[in-house]
Amino acid sequence: MKKLVSTLALVMMSSLAFAQAGTAVKEAGKATAETAKRGVEETKSVVTDAKADVHKAKAKKHGKKAKAAAKETVN
C-alpha cells in the first residue's frame, strides 16, 4: 500500500512539474514573439527615417538646381 501511495504521489508531482514546464515554455515563446515584433517595428521605423532622409536630400539637390536654373534664366 505504501508503494502505491508513494508511486501515485510521484506521478502527481511529475505531472505538476510537466505542467509548469509547459507553461514556462509557452511564456518564453510569447516573450520571444513580442521581442521579435518590437524588432520588426524598430526596423521599419529606421527604414522609414532613412527613406525620409533620402527624400529630403534629393529635394534639396533639386531645389539647388532649380535655383541655379532660375538665375540663368534671369541673366
Buried (B, 14 or more C-beta within 10 A) or exposed (E): EEEEEEEEEEEEEEEEEEEEEEEEEEEEEEEEEEEEEEEEEEEEEEEEEEEEEEEEEEEEEEEEEEEEEEEEEEE
